[in-house]
Amino acid sequence: MRIAEVIGNVTLSKCHPSLRGASWRVAVVLTSAGLRGEESGRREPYVIYDEQGASEGTLIAVSEGAEAAASFHPDQIPIDAYNAAILDNVDIPETSSEKAGREKADR
């Protein structure tokens, strides 16, 4: 599972009947650097199936591949990425180099 930020919506003119009723979001996967706000920590955007109602700017937990499709078992749904949760808060531990820099600045 990965953490991603929703950056937009997808509008479909036609879709597979099994996919009706949900929304599609465009999101970017965030590394720990991305979660700290660094642009280098943002990956390529991709499309995610969303039944949770995420909006732009929301952090979400994303299941991918077979894990995403397993959410619909026994039905077979043609998806590769699924919004499993909307995240209210994400705590990122400080790295040792960040801690050393902060301690040096405090002196």
C-alpha positions as a printed Julia matrix, in Angstrom:
107×3 Matrix{Float64}:
   0.0     0.0     0.0
   1.2     3.5    -0.84
   0.3     7.03    0.19
  -0.8     9.34   -2.61
  -2.17   12.87   -2.99
  -5.24   13.44   -5.16
  -4.49   16.08   -7.8
  -7.57   15.84  -10.02
 -10.57   13.95  -11.36
 -11.17   11.79  -14.42
 -14.34   12.0   -16.51
 -15.32    8.93  -18.54
 -17.68    8.96  -21.48
 -18.03    5.15  -21.27
 -16.92    2.58  -18.73
 -17.16   -1.11  -17.97
 -20.56   -1.85  -16.34
 -18.87   -3.17  -13.17
 -17.27    0.25  -12.59
 -20.41    2.39  -12.52
 -21.14    4.37   -9.39
 -17.63    5.21   -8.29
 -15.29    8.05   -9.18
 -11.86    8.11  -10.74
  -9.1    10.3    -9.33
  -5.69   11.33  -10.6
  -3.11   11.07   -7.83
   0.64   11.15   -7.31
   2.41    8.66   -5.06
   4.43   10.38   -2.34
   7.71    9.12   -0.92
   8.75   10.19    2.58
  10.35   13.26    0.97
   7.06   14.05   -0.76
   5.19   13.75    2.52
   7.59   16.35    3.95
   6.67   18.69    1.08
   9.67   18.15   -1.18
   8.84   18.22   -4.9
  11.42   15.48   -5.59
   9.27   13.08   -3.55
   6.31   13.21   -5.95
   6.05   10.4    -8.52
   4.26   10.18  -11.88
   0.48   10.71  -11.67
  -1.84    7.78  -12.25
  -5.58    6.99  -12.15
  -7.22    5.46   -9.07
 -10.69    3.97   -8.53
 -12.34    5.83   -5.62
 -15.45    4.86   -3.65
 -14.4     6.87   -0.59
 -15.09   10.34   -2.0
 -11.58   11.83   -1.92
 -11.2    15.4    -3.13
  -8.29   17.33   -4.59
  -5.45   17.72   -2.08
  -6.56   14.72    0.01
  -4.0    12.13    1.11
  -5.17    8.57    0.43
  -3.95    5.01    0.99
  -3.75    3.21   -2.37
  -3.86   -0.55   -3.0
  -2.39   -1.63   -6.33
  -2.53   -4.64   -8.65
  -4.11   -7.86   -7.42
  -4.52   -6.35   -3.95
  -6.73   -3.59   -5.41
  -8.92   -6.03   -7.33
  -9.21   -8.32   -4.27
 -11.39   -5.66   -2.61
 -14.21   -6.77   -4.92
 -13.87  -10.57   -4.57
 -15.65  -12.68   -5.8
 -16.53  -10.17   -8.55
 -13.85   -9.51  -11.15
 -13.34   -5.77  -11.58
 -10.79   -4.41  -14.12
  -8.81   -2.03  -11.9
  -5.12   -1.59  -11.03
  -5.33    0.97   -8.23
  -7.96    1.44   -5.5
  -8.42    4.16   -2.86
  -8.56    2.03    0.3
  -8.68    4.93    2.8
  -8.71    8.69    3.22
  -5.9     9.71    5.56
  -6.59   12.46    8.1
  -3.05   12.65    9.42
   0.36   11.19    8.49
   3.26   11.43   10.92
   6.72   11.19    9.35
   9.6    10.5    11.72
  12.49   12.92   11.5
  15.56   11.46    9.76
  18.9    11.48   11.56
  20.27   14.13    9.17
  17.21   16.36    9.74
  17.58   15.95   13.49
  21.3    16.82   13.34
  20.55   19.92   11.23
  17.83   21.07   13.64
  20.09   20.55   16.67
  22.89   22.49   14.95
  20.5    25.36   14.17
  19.31   25.43   17.8
  22.84   26.07   19.09
